[in-house]
Amino acid sequence: MKNFSGKVLFLDRDDINTDEIIPAKYLTENTKEALKPYLLEDLTLEEFNPTADIKDSHVMVTRANFGCGSSREHAPWALEVNGINLVIAESFARIFRQNMYNCGMLAVELDKETVDRLFERFSGVDTTVETDLDRSCFVFKSGDSRDIVPFTISGFDRELIDAGGWVDYADANY
């Protein structure tokens, strides 16, 4: 099972699309590792520096409709190869969300009010999150500030996570 805890990267924008996650010009690469340096290089967001801001991050918190655009699996791969196995957002594009789970990664939707609260309390400061899959909650921490956030995922998505993704799940069950 992948690591779903660690330093948080906050991206305060709706509609971050798959071309911004990994530009199409890199889709000819034939390994996940080859995608690593290009994650979010085309994302335009004030005060965002992909080279510095992605480093050591393992969790991403963002806004609505994350992963819209094409249906390619390269977008989750680019996150995964950079150690980001958990994305928390108000909503996801359906295919992107499923590609995350198919790769054994977490794409968790939280309501707008909760995401707003996380941005208000933790964006702009060093923040970590611990993911407790057994209790279905996140624990956000920064200095003395702490917030416990419950979440839900479907039983099947949980099985994909436990298996490490769709291929391993299918190998074990079919």
C-alpha positions in Angstrom: 0.0 0.0 0.0 1.2 3.5 -0.8 2.0 6.2 1.6 -0.9 8.7 2.0 0.6 10.9 4.6 3.2 13.7 4.6 3.8 17.3 3.6 0.8 19.1 2.0 0.9 21.1 -1.2 -2.1 23.6 -1.5 -3.2 24.6 -5.0 -5.9 27.2 -4.6 -7.7 27.0 -8.0 -10.6 25.2 -9.6 -10.4 23.3 -12.9 -6.8 22.3 -12.9 -6.7 20.1 -16.0 -4.7 17.1 -17.0 -2.6 19.3 -19.4 -1.5 21.4 -16.5 -0.8 18.3 -14.4 1.4 16.8 -17.1 1.8 18.7 -20.4 0.8 16.7 -23.5 4.2 17.1 -25.1 5.6 14.6 -22.5 3.0 11.8 -23.3 5.5 10.1 -25.6 7.6 9.2 -22.6 7.5 5.4 -21.9 8.2 5.4 -18.2 6.6 7.0 -15.2 10.0 8.2 -14.0 10.5 10.2 -17.3 7.4 12.3 -16.3 8.8 13.2 -12.9 10.4 16.6 -13.7 7.4 17.9 -15.6 4.6 17.7 -13.0 2.6 20.9 -13.0 5.2 22.8 -15.1 2.4 24.5 -17.1 0.2 25.4 -14.1 -0.3 29.1 -13.8 -0.9 30.0 -10.2 0.3 33.1 -8.4 3.3 32.4 -6.2 3.6 28.8 -7.4 7.0 27.4 -8.3 6.6 23.8 -9.3 10.3 22.9 -8.8 10.4 24.2 -5.2 6.8 23.7 -4.1 6.4 20.1 -5.2 9.6 19.0 -3.5 9.0 16.7 -0.5 5.2 17.0 -0.9 3.1 13.8 -0.6 -0.4 15.2 -0.4 -2.2 17.8 -2.5 -5.3 19.9 -1.4 -7.1 21.7 -4.2 -10.4 23.0 -5.3 -13.2 21.8 -7.6 -13.0 19.7 -10.8 -9.4 18.6 -10.4 -8.2 16.5 -13.3 -10.6 17.7 -15.9 -9.5 17.5 -19.5 -8.4 14.3 -21.2 -8.8 10.8 -19.8 -5.1 9.9 -19.9 -3.6 7.9 -17.1 -0.4 10.0 -17.3 -1.7 12.6 -14.9 -2.0 10.3 -11.9 1.3 8.7 -12.9 3.1 12.1 -12.8 1.7 12.6 -9.3 2.7 9.1 -8.2 6.2 9.3 -9.5 6.6 12.5 -7.5 5.4 10.8 -4.3 2.0 12.4 -4.3 -0.4 9.6 -3.7 -3.3 11.5 -2.1 -5.3 14.4 -3.7 -8.0 16.0 -1.7 -10.5 18.3 -3.5 -14.0 19.5 -3.6 -14.6 17.4 -6.7 -12.7 15.5 -9.4 -13.3 14.8 -13.1 -14.8 11.3 -13.1 -12.2 9.6 -15.2 -9.2 11.2 -13.4 -10.7 10.1 -10.1 -11.0 6.5 -11.3 -7.5 6.6 -12.7 -6.2 7.5 -9.3 -7.9 4.6 -7.6 -6.9 2.3 -10.5 -3.3 3.2 -9.7 -3.8 2.5 -6.0 -3.9 6.2 -5.1 -6.5 8.2 -3.1 -8.7 10.9 -4.6 -10.9 12.1 -1.7 -13.7 14.6 -2.1 -14.5 16.9 0.8 -17.3 19.5 0.9 -16.5 23.1 0.0 -16.7 24.3 3.6 -14.2 21.8 4.8 -11.8 22.6 1.9 -12.2 26.3 2.6 -11.4 25.7 6.3 -8.2 23.8 5.4 -7.1 26.6 3.1 -7.8 29.2 5.7 -6.0 27.4 8.5 -3.1 25.7 6.7 -2.3 27.2 3.3 0.9 29.2 3.3 2.4 27.4 6.3 4.3 24.1 6.6 1.5 21.5 7.0 1.5 17.8 7.2 -1.4 15.3 7.1 -1.6 11.9 8.6 -4.1 9.6 6.9 -5.9 6.9 9.0 -7.6 4.6 6.6 -9.0 2.4 9.3 -10.8 5.4 11.0 -11.4 7.2 7.7 -9.9 10.5 8.8 -7.1 12.9 8.1 -5.2 14.7 10.8 -3.8 18.0 9.5 -1.0 19.6 11.6 0.9 22.8 11.5 2.7 24.0 14.6 0.1 23.8 17.4 -2.8 23.8 15.0 -4.5 20.5 14.4 -7.7 19.6 12.5 -9.2 16.1 12.3 -11.2 15.7 9.0 -13.4 12.6 8.4 -13.8 11.3 4.9 -15.5 8.5 3.1 -14.6 6.3 0.1 -16.6 3.5 -1.4 -15.9 -0.1 -0.4 -14.7 -0.9 -3.9 -12.3 2.1 -3.9 -11.0 0.8 -0.6 -10.4 -2.6 -2.1 -8.4 -1.0 -4.9 -6.3 0.9 -2.4 -5.7 -2.2 -0.3 -4.7 -4.2 -3.4 -2.4 -1.5 -4.7 -4.5 -0.7 -7.8 -6.7 -2.2 -10.4 -4.1 -4.6 -11.9 -3.2 -6.2 -8.6 -6.9 -6.3 -7.6 -7.8 -8.1 -10.9 -4.9 -10.5 -10.5 -6.2 -11.5 -7.0 -9.9 -11.7 -7.9 -10.3 -12.9 -11.5 
